[in-house]
Amino acid sequence: MTTDLNQFPQLDKTKFEQRGIQLEIGVPVTCAVSIGNYIAAGFGDGTIRIFSSGEKHKTLKAHKGVILCMAKDGDNILTGGDDGYFLKISLNGEINEITNFGSRWVDHVAAHNGNLVCSSGKVVYYWDKNKKEPKSLNHDSTIGGLAFDAKGRRLAVSRYGGVTVWKKDYSNKWKSTKLDWKGSHNKVSFSPDGKYLVTSMQENVLRCWRLKDKLDFAMSGYGSKIKSFAFIDDTSYLATSGAIDAICWPFDGEGPMGRKPICLPYIGNKQVTFIEPFPDEKAIFAGLSDGSVFLSQIENENNTIIIRSFTGSEVSAIAMTDDKSSIFIGDMSGNTLWTSIWDQ
Amino acid sequence: MENKHQVPVTVLTGFLGAGKTTLLNRILTEQHGQKYAVIVNEFGEQGIDNDLVVDADEEVFEMNNGCICCTVRGDLIRILSGLMKRADKLDAIIVETTGLADPAPVAQTFFVDQDVANKTKLDAIVTVADAVHLSSQIEDHHEAEEQIAFGDVILLNKIDLVKEENIDVVTKRIRKINPFAKIIKTTKCGAPLKEILNLDAFSLKRILEVEPDFLESDHDHEHDDDVTSLSFVSEKPLDMEKFQNWFGKLLQTKGQDIMRTKGILDFKGENDRYVFQGVHMLMDASPMGKWPDDKERSSRLVFIGRNLETMNLKEGFEACKSE
């Protein structure tokens, strides 16, 4: 008999695992979004699974290769893949090709009010909902992330050297403003109140711009790359992965400058790899590198519950239905959990 | 300890027209029962059509970590992370670089990016050289020289077009730049794939197996910016603290000129052999078990780079010998 002290203690199944549906798909879960009370999840083999309560999940073969990105467009799912396809998929399983770029990957997709965007390499393609042909927005380097602001008026495109913010002027022409900071910027997001723009960088740091005066600052101290972050309870907090705690920066009032973040600790000392907000609450789901998922209240670190126990594989997707009744969790080995949150 | 599976990545470099595309086509079309993904550059000489070919745009960027040589390939980080999400597991990945590219940022990506390092490992740098034109290319383009300097394997291609005695001249030229690369003479890049892929050349263990051709340290001086190599041997054990001070400072201040380093070190008072290798300022080092009983303990150190003669390497190394 040998014992390994580093091993996570063997836990019983959580009540969520007991009452939920667990699948071992065997290929990485790459993304998930909520569409009403449905969750769509994308996988490394090009399949999409659609979960809803009371029904068996539906499996669709959408892409020939990895589904790299996903977004919600009304009642439809937008996906981009390493097969070069940009697809629109209905919840009934109807698949429509928006375009395809051949051997060039579709790295990022986003949508707002029927207007669609995707990026492939250095170019962002924007489809106005009233037009058939996309407008190309060119950049000097490969695009790291795309995000609309809450009103859909501005589109932020992160890249090497900063962020380009695109906006249509009164004559409907695209105008861009550059926010520069040396280095490679990946995921990008506007704060829900529209006052800030945040990127996670190739280095273990976040960059933030206060948009009214373009004042920029770093949020640093991380042990690894910040792959996931989200604004919580409108713009109360920015919760981030990249450390063994979930790091929550205060964004209310005058913003995070000169203030300390709240650090939410989890058992096992594993890296937080995924953050998903609990809608309208100061609470987050945190997924860890060992597959475990916790739900925590930001302002009360004692109020943390375990949703899913250890699987041994990094959490790569979490999504909650719009009615806040159920959640989906997926990891890099394809272990998934679909469960209701509330006790019956 | 978790035994993680890392997909080996071969970096394929070489001057324009040397035969990289010929080799890539062989890798993609030969019946080898392996699944290889190939990352090609956007200025590729000719199109290769295959599901497992990915276009890259060679985006080189500097890390903001204070290390001036820390240039990495941003597109490569993105593509490798995408490839790791595939349902089918890859046996190897080959990264082609343009004829004029410096291979260092590609190699450094594997040292610097944690996600890349977790799931993939740098297997070897393979340089395809044109036996007909290499000598003149080295004279005219510093990139050609750098590609030879970085190579773990050099395919000396098109030897059918060169006279026997000229092959010797080219081989000597290569050896002068890079004493530890394995040189394979080919026509149409016809070397067995097992001599090119999955070599584990960047594993520290392999350094123990490869005996570099130790050249005399006093070499002919041709141009100031020639890439050359220097090697040193000491039968006397080294003082660990002195060595670390000297070597650390050396890489910090001269890391841009020093392209590759490899060494096996015998420290006074230590039972283990210490093995290291570096690309510019980045270094991987580790104790590698006890010295074998049948082998004399000694320290060996090899440098490949520019302006090596200005760095007082011999004196620096001598001063590290224990009292």
Interface residues (C-beta under 8 A of the other chain):
Chain A: G26 V27 P28 T30 F43 G44 D45 G46 K64 G65 V66 L68 D82 S103 R104 W105 D107 G121 K122 S141 T142 G144 Y160 K182 G183 S184 M201 Q202 E203 S224 K225 M332
Chain B: D51 V53 V54 D55 D57 E59 F61 E62 M63 N64 N65 V72 G74 D75 I77 R78 I79 G82 L83 M84 K85 R86 A87 D88 D113 Q114 D115
